[in-house]
Amino acid sequence: MRRHLIALAALSAGTLALTACGTTEPVASAKDKGTAAQAITLTDDTGAKIKLDGPAKKVVGTEWNVVESLVTLGVDPVGVADVKGYRTWDTAAPLRGTPKDIGTRGEPSMDTIASLSPDLIVATTDLPAAAVKQLRRIAPVLEVKSADATDQIGRMKKNLDLIAQATGTTAQAAEANKTFDAKVAEAKKKLTDAGHAGDEIAFADGYVAANQVSLRPYTDGSQIGSVNKALGLKNAWKLKGDPAYGLAATDVEGLSSLGGDTQFVYIGSDSEDDPFKKELAKNAAWKALPFVKKGAVHRLPDGIWMFGGPKSMQAYIDAVTGVLTK
């Protein structure tokens, strides 16, 4: 109480002194000073300056990887792109509560987002510039780089750190990155001890178009490829991936370039057909592959998002380590 009274006395004296000097500028309130102390200014991955009155609490995520980052940091987004899809493909960081579905990841609904009155919108550089421009009329937009084939793990951590700065959760980000690093070290040791260091692994996903199965190999530059390398595994793909995601393209015939000791790994979803078990099960070229004959084709559990954050990658590490050491 004494300290409170002294503060009031000092404030009154200061007010009188200002009046005597003829100034009409109001004295900053404790609330104003507190807000100023909490104000956040940061630069996103496009070079744009983001100014916030304080740590963002009502946040919208337009892409699943940033949504996972928010959940990992303990921030429950008020709006999420394709909620049903997220809950299907990213179970490592489950949504809490009932966030509003804001539309698709490529075309979020501006009206829906505006109705949420967010403090911050987190997007990736994959979102069209025209959409970002519209979003900036609603709330500050923090854009993180979607992917970087030169350093996917570093990019994953940087994105988490940047979102943490905007939401006042830097301690949570540091802990999440530390836990990820520990998981990598633990799994690498487990694989080495089991004699799997240097095993050749080919990760891919597949889809059917025009009655043909197309494959998308995850090269060394992909996030999955980067994690495999960190685990001491060797990528069996010799293809060059794109500069952002490190993904390539091939068909069943292209699989003949994979060595006979390859461990072929993929992730599917019960929400979609599995071309490896359906269409390719009747394909002579597929059935003739050495690794197929050996039974070295592994479908990992559903719900591991291949482009997610530390939690998704930890789920992947547990899954791939499990199939290789069983």
C-alpha positions in Angstrom: 0.0 0.0 0.0 2.8 2.4 0.9 4.5 1.9 -2.5 1.1 2.5 -4.2 0.6 5.8 -2.3 4.1 7.0 -3.1 3.5 6.3 -6.8 0.3 8.3 -6.7 2.0 11.2 -5.0 4.8 11.2 -7.5 2.3 11.2 -10.3 0.4 14.1 -8.8 3.6 16.1 -8.4 4.6 15.4 -11.9 1.2 16.5 -13.2 1.4 19.8 -11.3 4.9 20.5 -12.7 3.8 19.9 -16.2 0.8 22.2 -15.8 3.1 25.0 -14.4 5.3 24.7 -17.6 2.2 25.2 -19.8 2.3 21.8 -21.5 -1.0 20.1 -22.4 0.6 16.7 -23.2 -1.1 14.0 -21.1 1.0 11.8 -18.8 1.3 8.2 -20.0 -0.7 5.9 -17.9 0.6 2.7 -16.4 -1.5 0.8 -18.9 0.1 2.7 -21.8 3.6 2.1 -20.4 2.8 -1.6 -20.0 1.5 -1.9 -23.6 4.6 -0.1 -24.9 6.8 -2.5 -23.0 5.1 -5.5 -24.5 5.1 -4.1 -28.1 6.7 -6.5 -30.6 8.5 -5.5 -33.8 10.0 -8.2 -36.0 10.9 -8.9 -39.7 9.3 -11.8 -41.5 10.9 -14.0 -44.2 9.8 -11.6 -46.9 11.5 -8.7 -45.3 8.2 -7.1 -44.1 8.2 -5.3 -40.8 5.5 -6.7 -38.4 4.4 -4.5 -35.5 2.2 -5.9 -32.7 0.9 -4.2 -29.5 1.9 -7.3 -27.6 2.2 -11.1 -28.0 -0.5 -12.3 -30.4 -3.2 -14.4 -28.8 -5.9 -14.6 -31.5 -4.0 -16.1 -34.4 -5.1 -17.5 -37.7 -2.9 -20.1 -39.6 -3.3 -20.4 -43.4 -1.0 -23.5 -43.8 -0.7 -26.7 -41.8 2.9 -26.4 -40.9 2.4 -23.0 -39.3 -0.7 -24.3 -37.5 1.4 -27.2 -36.1 3.9 -24.6 -35.0 1.2 -22.6 -33.1 -0.1 -25.7 -31.4 3.4 -26.8 -30.5 3.9 -23.4 -28.8 0.7 -23.7 -26.8 -1.1 -21.2 -28.9 -4.6 -22.5 -30.0 -5.4 -20.8 -33.4 -8.8 -19.3 -33.8 -8.8 -20.0 -37.5 -7.3 -22.9 -39.4 -7.2 -23.7 -43.2 -9.0 -27.0 -44.0 -9.6 -28.2 -40.4 -10.7 -31.7 -41.5 -7.6 -32.1 -43.6 -5.3 -31.0 -40.8 -6.9 -33.5 -38.4 -6.4 -36.2 -40.9 -2.9 -35.6 -42.0 -1.3 -34.0 -38.9 -2.1 -35.9 -35.7 1.3 -35.3 -34.0 0.1 -31.8 -32.9 -3.7 -32.2 -32.5 -6.0 -29.2 -32.5 -7.6 -28.3 -29.3 -11.1 -26.8 -29.1 -13.0 -25.9 -32.2 -11.1 -23.5 -34.5 -13.0 -21.9 -37.4 -12.4 -23.4 -40.8 -11.1 -20.5 -42.9 -11.3 -22.4 -46.3 -8.5 -24.1 -48.3 -4.8 -23.6 -47.8 -4.4 -22.0 -51.2 -7.6 -19.8 -51.0 -8.5 -18.8 -47.5 -11.8 -17.0 -47.0 -11.2 -13.3 -46.3 -14.7 -12.8 -44.9 -14.3 -15.7 -42.5 -10.9 -14.5 -41.3 -12.1 -10.9 -40.9 -15.0 -12.2 -38.7 -12.5 -13.6 -36.2 -10.8 -10.3 -35.6 -7.4 -11.9 -35.3 -4.3 -10.2 -33.7 -2.1 -11.9 -36.3 -2.3 -14.1 -39.4 0.5 -16.5 -40.0 1.0 -17.6 -43.6 3.8 -19.1 -45.7 5.5 -17.7 -48.8 3.5 -20.3 -50.9 0.3 -18.1 -50.5 -0.2 -15.9 -53.5 0.8 -12.3 -53.1 -2.6 -11.1 -54.0 -4.1 -13.1 -51.1 -1.5 -11.8 -48.7 -2.3 -8.2 -49.7 -5.9 -8.8 -48.9 -5.0 -10.4 -45.5 -2.9 -7.4 -44.5 -6.1 -5.3 -44.7 -7.5 -7.5 -41.9 -4.6 -7.9 -39.5 -0.8 -8.0 -39.4 0.5 -10.9 -41.6 3.6 -12.9 -40.6 5.0 -14.8 -43.6 7.5 -17.6 -43.0 9.4 -19.3 -45.8 7.5 -22.4 -46.8 10.5 -24.7 -47.3 14.2 -24.6 -48.2 15.9 -27.6 -49.8 19.3 -26.4 -48.8 18.5 -26.7 -45.0 15.0 -28.0 -44.2 15.7 -28.7 -40.5 17.2 -25.3 -40.0 14.2 -23.7 -41.8 11.8 -25.7 -39.7 13.4 -24.4 -36.5 13.6 -20.8 -37.8 9.9 -20.8 -38.6 9.1 -22.0 -35.2 11.3 -19.4 -33.6 9.8 -16.6 -35.7 6.2 -17.5 -34.8 7.3 -17.8 -31.2 8.6 -14.3 -31.2 5.3 -13.0 -32.4 3.3 -15.0 -29.8 5.6 -14.5 -26.8 6.5 -18.2 -26.6 10.2 -18.3 -27.2 10.8 -20.6 -24.2 8.4 -23.1 -25.7 10.2 -22.9 -29.1 13.6 -23.5 -27.5 12.2 -26.5 -25.6 10.5 -28.0 -28.7 13.8 -27.7 -30.8 15.8 -29.2 -28.0 13.4 -32.1 -27.7 13.6 -32.7 -31.5 17.5 -32.7 -31.4 17.4 -35.2 -28.5 15.0 -37.5 -30.5 17.4 -37.4 -33.5 20.4 -38.3 -31.3 18.4 -41.1 -29.6 17.1 -42.6 -32.8 20.5 -42.4 -34.6 22.1 -44.4 -31.7 19.3 -46.9 -31.8 19.7 -47.5 -35.6 23.5 -47.7 -35.3 23.4 -50.1 -32.4 21.0 -52.3 -34.5 23.3 -52.3 -37.5 21.2 -50.0 -39.6 23.7 -47.0 -40.0 24.0 -46.2 -43.7 20.9 -48.2 -44.7 19.5 -47.0 -48.1 16.0 -45.6 -47.8 13.7 -44.3 -50.4 10.7 -42.3 -49.2 7.9 -41.4 -51.7 4.2 -40.9 -52.0 2.1 -41.9 -54.9 -1.1 -41.0 -56.6 -3.2 -42.1 -59.5 -3.8 -39.8 -62.5 -5.3 -40.9 -65.8 -5.2 -44.6 -64.6 -1.4 -44.3 -64.1 0.5 -44.3 -60.8 2.8 -41.3 -60.4 5.4 -41.2 -57.7 6.9 -38.3 -55.8 10.4 -39.1 -54.5 11.6 -37.2 -51.4 15.3 -36.4 -52.2 18.0 -35.4 -49.9 16.7 -31.8 -50.1 13.3 -32.8 -48.8 12.4 -32.4 -45.1 12.0 -36.2 -44.7 15.3 -36.7 -46.6 17.0 -34.2 -44.3 15.8 -36.1 -41.2 16.8 -39.5 -42.7 20.3 -38.1 -43.3 20.5 -36.8 -39.7 19.6 -40.3 -38.6 22.6 -41.7 -40.4 20.5 -43.2 -43.3 21.4 -42.9 -47.0 18.9 -41.6 -49.5 18.5 -44.2 -52.3 17.1 -41.6 -54.7 19.5 -40.2 -57.2 17.0 -37.7 -58.6 17.2 -33.9 -58.2 14.4 -32.3 -56.3 12.8 -28.9 -56.6 14.7 -26.0 -54.8 12.0 -25.5 -52.2 10.6 -28.9 -51.1 13.3 -31.2 -52.5 10.6 -33.3 -54.3 11.1 -35.1 -57.6 8.8 -37.0 -60.0 9.0 -40.5 -61.5 6.9 -43.5 -62.4 7.0 -47.2 -61.6 9.7 -47.8 -64.3 11.9 -45.2 -62.5 12.0 -47.4 -59.4 14.4 -49.8 -61.2 17.2 -47.4 -60.4 16.8 -48.2 -56.7 19.2 -50.8 -55.2 18.2 -54.2 -54.1 18.8 -53.4 -50.4 16.6 -50.3 -50.5 14.0 -49.9 -47.7 11.0 -48.3 -49.5 8.9 -46.2 -47.1 5.7 -44.1 -47.6 2.9 -42.5 -45.7 -0.7 -42.8 -46.8 -4.1 -42.1 -45.3 -7.2 -44.2 -44.9 -9.1 -41.2 -46.3 -7.6 -42.0 -49.7 -6.8 -45.1 -51.8 -3.4 -46.6 -51.3 -1.8 -47.0 -54.8 1.0 -49.2 -53.5 -1.4 -51.7 -52.2 -4.1 -51.4 -54.8 -3.0 -50.4 -58.3 0.6 -51.4 -58.0 -0.3 -54.8 -56.4 -1.2 -55.9 -60.0 1.7 -54.2 -61.7 4.3 -56.6 -63.0 7.1 -54.0 -63.0 6.4 -53.2 -59.4 6.2 -56.8 -58.3 9.6 -57.6 -60.0 11.5 -55.0 -58.0 14.0 -56.6 -55.6 13.0 -54.6 -52.5 9.3 -55.5 -53.2 10.2 -59.2 -53.5 12.0 -58.9 -50.1 9.0 -57.3 -48.4 11.0 -54.1 -47.8 8.0 -51.9 -48.5 6.8 -50.1 -45.4 3.7 -48.0 -44.9 4.1 -45.8 -41.8 1.2 -44.8 -39.5 -1.3 -42.3 -40.8 -1.3 -38.7 -39.6 2.4 -37.9 -39.9 2.6 -34.7 -41.9 5.6 -34.9 -44.2 6.1 -31.1 -44.2 5.3 -30.4 -40.6 7.2 -29.2 -37.6 9.3 -30.8 -34.8 6.4 -32.9 -33.5 5.6 -34.4 -36.9 9.2 -35.1 -37.5 9.5 -36.8 -34.1 6.5 -39.0 -35.0 8.3 -39.8 -38.3 11.5 -40.7 -36.5 9.7 -43.0 -34.2 7.9 -44.7 -37.0 10.8 -45.2 -39.4 13.1 -46.3 -36.6 10.4 -48.8 -35.6 10.1 -50.4 -39.0 13.8 -50.6 -39.6 14.6 -52.2 -36.2 11.6 -54.5 -35.8 
